[in-house]
Amino acid sequence: MTTRRPGPADLLHGAAVLLGGGAVVHVLAADSDQPRVAIAFAALIALGQCAGGTLPGDREPAPVATAVALAYALLGPLHGLPTAHGVLQAAAVTAIGTGAGLAAQLAGRAALAAVRRRPRTPLGGLDAAARRLVTVSFAALLFQPLYDSGATDRLCGPAYGALLAAVAALAALGDAVLAAAQQRARTGLRYSAALDDQLRALLGIGSAQVATGLLLSLLAGEAGLWALPVFCVPLLLAQASFRRAVEVRATTGQTIETLARATEIAGYTTPGHARRVADTACALGRELGLGSRELTLLEYAALMHDIGQLSLVEPVPGGATALLPDGEQQRIARLGSEVIRRTGVPRQVWQQVARLADPCRLDDGRHDPTLPLASRIIRVANAHDDLRTAAADRPRAGALDPLDHLRLDAGRGYDPVVLDALARLGRRGHRAARCRPAA
C-alpha cells in the first residue's frame, strides 16, 4: 500500500492548525489585551468569511475577512490609546474569526441541502483560510514588535503609513507565493505560470483588500471601532463586482460550449471531437507553462476551431481537416475566425483560430515569430485526434502511430516543441483535463 506524500496544501493546513491552535491556547491561558476589541475584530472576520464567494483567479474567496484580519495585525493605537495585543493574539483572533465563519458556512450549506434534498456541496475556501492565518501572522510578526518597542513612536504620519504599506505589501507577496504553490498542486500548472497568475490577481481584488486593511488600521487608531464596518462597505461592493465578473465568464464559457457543438449536430465533425481537442490542448498548454488566463483563451479557441467547416458545401469525411491540403485548412480556419469574431469573444481567440493552420516555418526556413503558441498547440491537438479517430475507424496493419505520423511533418506543419510535449504526456499516461471547471 503506497502512502501519499503531503502536498503544499497539506503542509500549509498543518502549519495553520498548529499556529492557530497554539495562539488560541496561549491567549486563553494568559490575560488577553482589550478582549472587547479582539471580539469585535473576530466577529467581523467571521462575517467577512460568511460573505465570501468565488472570485476571478480563485485568488481570495473572502477578501473582507482578510482585510479585517490584516487591519488587526497592523493595529497600533486605538482611538488614540496604545494597544498591546501582540503577534499571538492577532493570530488567535484571525483563527477564531475564520473558524467561526467556516463553521457558519458549513451549517448554512447543510441546512440548505436538507431543505432542497440535494447532496451537500463541499466547503470551499480552506486553502485561502490557511493562507490568511499564516500571512496575517507574518504581518503581525513584522509590525507588532516594532510597535511594542516604541520604534514607531518616532515616525511621523507619512512615514508611519509607509511602514504599514511596506509590511502589508510583504504579506501580500507572501500570500501570492503560497497561493501559487497551492494552485500548482491543484491544477498542474508550472509554478512560474501559477505565480504570474497570482501576482496578476493581486493587482485586482488583492490590492483592494490590502488597501482596505491599511485604511481600517489607520482609521481605527483615530476614530475607534465604529470605523471598521463603515469602511468595509467599499470592499464589499468591489467583491460584488468581481463576483458578477465570474458569472459573466461562466455564461461566456457555456455559450462557447454550445456553439462548439454546432459542427457535431450538423454532422461535420465526430461526436466529442471539439471537447477532446480542447482537453488535449489544455494539457499541452499546462505542460508548456501557460497561465490560467492563457489556458482559458486556448480552450475557447480549441472548442471553436472547426466552426469554419459550417461554410463547406460537403462535409469533410470524418471531419478530419488535418488530412486536407494546407491551403484548404487555412481557408477553413480563416472562415471560422470571421464567425468567431462576431460572437464577442476576446480578440486573441479568433486570432488563434485564424492562424492555427499556418506553417511553423517561413519559406526561408526561419521560425515564424508571429504564429501564436496557442495556434500551434491546437493544430497538433486537432491532428492527433483526427488521426486517432481515423485509425480507430479503419485499422491497418503496420500503420504509423498518430504521433509518429505528425513527426514526419515536424518543423513546418507541426511545432516540434509541441510534439515533444505531447510525447511527454503520453509517456506519463497523462489524462487530458479541462482548463476551466465544468459548469
C-alpha positions in Angstrom: 0.0 0.0 0.0 1.5 3.3 -1.1 1.5 6.4 1.1 0.6 9.7 -0.4 3.2 12.3 0.1 1.9 15.5 1.7 1.5 18.3 -0.8 1.7 22.1 -0.3 -2.0 22.3 0.8 -1.5 19.6 3.4 1.7 21.3 4.8 0.0 24.7 4.9 -3.1 23.4 6.5 -1.0 21.6 9.1 1.1 24.8 9.8 -2.1 26.8 10.1 -3.7 24.4 12.6 -0.6 24.4 14.7 -0.2 28.1 14.6 -3.9 28.9 15.2 -4.2 26.2 17.9 -1.1 27.4 19.7 -2.1 31.0 19.6 -5.6 30.3 20.9 -4.2 28.2 23.8 -1.7 31.0 24.7 -4.4 33.7 24.6 -6.8 31.6 26.8 -4.0 30.8 29.2 -2.8 34.4 29.5 -4.8 37.6 30.0 -5.7 38.9 26.6 -5.3 42.6 25.9 -8.6 44.5 25.3 -10.9 41.5 24.9 -13.8 43.6 23.6 -11.6 44.8 20.7 -10.5 41.3 20.0 -14.1 40.0 19.9 -15.1 42.9 17.6 -12.4 42.0 15.1 -13.1 38.3 15.3 -16.8 38.9 14.7 -16.1 41.0 11.6 -13.7 38.4 10.3 -16.4 35.7 10.8 -18.9 37.9 9.0 -16.5 38.5 6.1 -15.9 34.8 5.8 -19.6 34.2 5.6 -20.0 36.9 2.9 -17.2 35.3 0.8 -17.6 33.8 -2.6 -15.7 32.6 -5.7 -13.8 35.4 -7.3 -11.7 35.7 -10.5 -8.5 33.8 -10.4 -9.5 31.8 -7.4 -7.4 34.3 -5.5 -9.3 35.1 -2.3 -12.9 33.9 -1.6 -13.3 36.2 1.5 -11.5 39.5 0.9 -13.3 41.3 3.7 -12.2 38.7 6.3 -8.6 39.1 5.1 -8.7 42.9 5.2 -10.1 43.0 8.8 -7.5 40.4 9.9 -4.7 42.4 8.3 -6.0 45.6 10.0 -5.8 43.9 13.4 -2.3 42.6 12.7 -1.3 46.2 11.8 -3.3 47.9 14.5 -1.2 50.3 16.6 -3.1 52.9 18.7 -6.9 52.5 19.0 -8.8 55.8 19.3 -5.6 57.4 20.4 -4.8 54.8 23.1 -2.0 52.3 22.8 -2.7 48.6 22.4 -0.6 45.6 23.3 -2.2 42.5 21.8 0.9 41.3 20.0 1.6 38.6 17.4 -0.1 35.6 19.1 -3.3 37.4 19.9 -3.5 38.6 16.3 -3.1 35.0 15.1 -5.7 33.8 17.7 -8.3 36.4 16.6 -7.8 35.5 12.9 -8.1 31.8 13.7 -11.2 32.2 15.8 -12.9 34.5 13.4 -12.1 32.4 10.4 -13.1 29.1 12.1 -16.4 30.6 13.2 -17.1 31.9 9.7 -16.3 28.5 8.1 -18.5 26.7 10.7 -21.4 29.1 9.9 -20.9 28.5 6.2 -20.9 24.7 6.7 -24.0 24.9 8.8 -25.8 27.1 6.3 -25.0 24.8 3.4 -26.0 21.7 5.3 -29.4 23.3 6.1 -29.9 24.4 2.5 -29.0 20.9 1.3 -31.5 19.4 3.7 -34.3 21.7 2.5 -33.6 21.1 -1.2 -32.9 17.4 -0.6 -29.7 17.7 -2.6 -26.2 16.5 -1.9 -24.4 19.0 0.3 -21.8 21.0 -1.6 -18.2 20.7 -0.4 -16.9 23.5 1.8 -14.5 25.7 -0.1 -12.0 28.4 1.0 -9.9 26.2 3.3 -6.7 26.9 1.3 -7.4 30.6 1.5 -8.3 30.4 5.2 -5.0 28.7 5.9 -3.0 31.2 3.9 -4.8 34.1 5.7 -3.8 32.8 9.1 -0.1 32.4 8.0 0.2 35.7 6.2 -1.6 37.7 8.8 0.6 36.3 11.5 3.6 37.1 9.3 2.4 40.7 9.0 1.9 40.9 12.8 5.4 39.5 13.4 6.9 42.3 11.2 4.9 45.1 12.8 3.8 44.4 16.4 7.4 44.0 17.8 8.3 47.4 16.3 5.2 49.0 17.8 5.6 47.4 21.2 9.2 48.5 21.4 8.2 52.1 20.7 10.2 52.3 17.4 7.1 53.6 15.6 6.7 56.5 18.0 9.5 58.3 16.2 7.7 58.1 12.9 5.6 60.9 11.6 2.3 60.4 9.8 3.6 59.7 6.2 6.5 57.5 7.5 4.2 55.5 9.7 1.8 54.9 6.8 4.7 53.9 4.6 5.8 51.4 7.2 2.3 49.9 7.3 2.2 49.8 3.5 5.5 48.0 3.3 4.5 45.4 5.8 1.2 44.8 4.1 2.9 44.5 0.7 5.3 41.9 2.0 2.4 39.9 3.5 0.5 40.1 0.2 3.6 38.9 -1.8 4.0 36.1 0.7 0.3 35.2 0.2 0.8 35.1 -3.6 3.8 32.8 -3.2 1.8 30.4 -1.1 -1.3 30.6 -3.3 0.9 29.8 -6.4 2.2 26.6 -4.7 -1.4 25.6 -3.9 -2.6 26.4 -7.5 0.3 24.3 -8.9 -0.6 21.3 -6.8 -4.3 21.7 -7.6 -4.1 22.3 -11.4 -0.7 21.1 -12.6 0.4 24.5 -13.8 4.1 25.2 -13.7 5.0 27.3 -10.6 6.2 30.3 -12.7 2.8 30.4 -14.5 0.9 30.0 -11.3 2.9 32.7 -9.6 2.2 35.0 -12.6 -1.5 34.3 -12.2 -1.4 35.1 -8.5 0.5 38.3 -9.0 -1.9 39.5 -11.7 -4.8 38.7 -9.4 -3.1 40.6 -6.6 -3.5 43.8 -8.7 -7.3 43.3 -8.6 -9.1 42.3 -5.5 -5.8 41.7 -3.7 -4.8 45.3 -3.9 -8.3 46.3 -2.7 -8.2 44.2 0.4 -4.6 45.3 1.2 -5.7 49.0 0.9 -8.8 48.3 3.0 -6.7 46.7 5.7 -4.4 49.6 5.8 -7.3 52.1 5.9 -9.0 50.2 8.7 -5.9 50.1 10.9 -5.3 53.8 10.5 -8.9 54.9 10.9 -9.4 52.7 14.0 -6.4 54.4 15.5 -8.1 57.8 15.1 -11.9 57.0 15.2 -12.2 53.7 17.1 -14.1 50.5 16.3 -17.1 52.1 14.6 -14.9 52.8 11.5 -14.5 49.1 10.8 -18.0 48.2 9.5 -18.3 51.6 7.7 -15.1 51.3 5.7 -15.6 47.6 4.8 -18.5 48.7 2.6 -16.3 49.7 -0.4 -14.6 46.3 -0.4 -18.0 44.6 -0.2 -19.1 46.5 -3.3 -15.9 45.6 -5.1 -16.4 41.9 -4.1 -19.9 42.0 -5.6 -18.5 43.4 -8.9 -15.8 40.7 -9.1 -18.4 38.1 -8.4 -20.5 39.4 -11.2 -17.5 39.1 -13.5 -17.3 35.4 -12.5 -20.9 34.9 -13.5 -20.3 36.6 -16.9 -17.3 34.5 -17.5 -19.3 31.3 -16.7 -22.0 32.4 -19.2 -19.4 33.0 -21.9 -18.0 29.6 -21.4 -21.4 27.9 -21.6 -22.2 29.9 -24.8 -18.9 28.8 -26.4 -19.5 25.1 -25.4 -22.9 25.3 -27.1 -21.5 26.9 -30.2 -18.8 24.3 -30.4 -21.3 21.5 -30.7 -22.9 23.1 -33.8 -20.5 21.2 -36.1 -21.3 17.9 -34.4 -25.0 18.5 -34.6 -24.7 19.4 -38.3 -22.7 16.3 -39.0 -19.4 18.0 -39.9 -17.3 16.5 -37.1 -17.4 13.4 -35.0 -19.2 13.5 -31.6 -17.0 14.9 -28.9 -14.2 16.0 -31.2 -14.1 19.6 -30.1 -14.1 18.7 -26.4 -11.3 16.1 -26.9 -9.2 18.6 -28.8 -9.8 21.3 -26.2 -8.8 18.9 -23.4 -5.7 17.8 -25.2 -4.8 21.4 -25.9 -5.2 22.3 -22.2 -2.9 19.5 -21.2 -0.3 20.7 -23.7 -0.7 24.3 -22.6 0.0 23.3 -18.9 3.0 21.3 -20.0 4.4 24.3 -21.9 3.9 26.7 -19.0 0.8 28.7 -20.0 -1.0 30.6 -17.2 -4.7 30.2 -16.3 -5.9 33.1 -18.5 -3.9 31.9 -21.5 -5.3 28.4 -20.9 -8.9 29.7 -20.8 -8.4 31.5 -24.1 -6.7 28.4 -25.5 -9.7 26.3 -24.5 -12.2 28.7 -26.1 -10.2 28.7 -29.4 -9.8 24.9 -29.3 -13.6 24.4 -28.8 -14.4 26.5 -31.8 -11.6 25.6 -34.1 -13.9 23.7 -36.5 -16.6 26.4 -36.9 -15.3 27.2 -40.4 -16.5 23.8 -41.6 -20.1 25.0 -41.5 -19.3 27.0 -44.6 -18.5 23.8 -46.6 -21.0 22.5 -49.1 -20.0 18.9 -48.4 -18.6 17.8 -45.0 -15.0 16.6 -44.8 -15.0 12.8 -44.4 -15.0 12.1 -40.7 -14.5 15.9 -40.1 -10.7 15.2 -40.4 -9.4 18.6 -41.5 -5.9 17.6 -40.7 -5.9 15.3 -43.8 -6.8 18.2 -46.1 -4.2 20.3 -48.1 -2.7 23.2 -46.2 -4.4 25.8 -48.3 -7.9 24.3 -47.6 -7.1 24.0 -43.9 -6.1 27.7 -43.8 -9.3 28.8 -45.7 -11.5 26.9 -43.2 -9.6 28.4 -40.3 -10.0 31.9 -41.5 -13.7 31.5 -42.3 -14.1 30.2 -38.8 -12.3 33.1 -37.3 -14.6 35.5 -39.0 -17.6 33.8 -37.5 -16.0 33.7 -34.0 -15.0 37.4 -34.1 -18.7 38.3 -34.3 -19.5 36.4 -31.1 -17.8 38.9 -28.9 -15.1 36.6 -27.5 -11.7 38.1 -26.7 -9.6 39.1 -29.7 -6.9 36.5 -29.0 -9.4 33.7 -29.5 -10.4 34.4 -33.1 -6.8 35.3 -33.9 -5.6 32.0 -32.7 -8.2 30.2 -34.8 -7.3 32.2 -37.9 -3.6 31.1 -37.6 -4.0 27.5 -36.5 -3.3 26.0 -40.0 -0.4 28.3 -40.8 3.1 26.6 -41.1 5.5 27.0 -38.3 8.4 27.9 -40.6 8.6 30.6 -43.3 9.7 29.9 -46.9 13.3 30.8 -46.0 13.3 28.1 -43.2 13.1 30.6 -40.3 10.7 30.0 -37.4 7.6 32.3 -37.8 7.7 34.5 -34.7 4.2 35.8 -35.2 2.5 32.4 -35.0 0.8 32.2 -31.6 1.8 29.2 -29.4 -1.9 28.5 -28.9 -2.4 28.1 -32.6 0.5 25.6 -32.8 -1.0 23.7 -29.8 -4.5 23.5 -31.3 -3.2 22.3 -34.7 -1.3 19.4 -33.0 -4.2 18.5 -30.7 -6.7 18.6 -33.7 -4.4 16.5 -36.0 -3.7 14.0 -33.2 -7.4 13.4 -32.6 -8.2 13.2 -36.3 -5.6 10.6 -36.9 -6.6 8.6 -33.8 -10.2 8.6 -34.9 -9.3 7.6 -38.5 -7.1 4.8 -37.1 -9.9 3.5 -34.9 -12.4 3.5 -37.8 -10.0 2.0 -40.4 -7.4 -0.1 -38.6 -4.5 -1.1 -40.8 -1.6 -3.4 -40.1 1.7 -1.5 -39.9 0.0 1.9 -39.7 2.1 4.6 -38.0 1.2 5.8 -34.5 -0.6 9.2 -34.8 2.3 10.9 -33.0 4.9 9.3 -35.3 2.8 10.4 -38.3 2.8 14.0 -37.1 6.6 13.9 -36.5 7.1 13.3 -40.2 5.9 16.9 -40.8 7.6 18.3 -37.7 9.3 21.7 -38.2 7.0 23.0 -40.9 3.4 21.9 -40.3 3.7 20.9 -36.7 5.8 22.5 -34.0 8.5 20.1 -32.7 8.3 21.6 -29.2 4.5 20.9 -29.0 5.1 17.4 -30.4 7.7 16.7 -27.7 5.2 17.9 -25.0 2.6 15.6 -26.4 5.1 12.7 -26.3 5.9 13.5 -22.6 2.2 13.5 -21.7 1.8 10.1 -23.5 4.8 8.6 -21.6 3.4 9.7 -18.3 -0.1 8.4 -19.1 -1.4 11.9 -18.5 -5.2 12.3 -18.8 -6.4 15.5 -20.5 -8.4 17.8 -18.3 -10.4 20.9 -18.8 -8.8 24.3 -18.5 -11.9 25.5 -16.6 -14.0 23.7 -14.1 -17.1 22.2 -15.8 -20.1 24.4 -15.4 
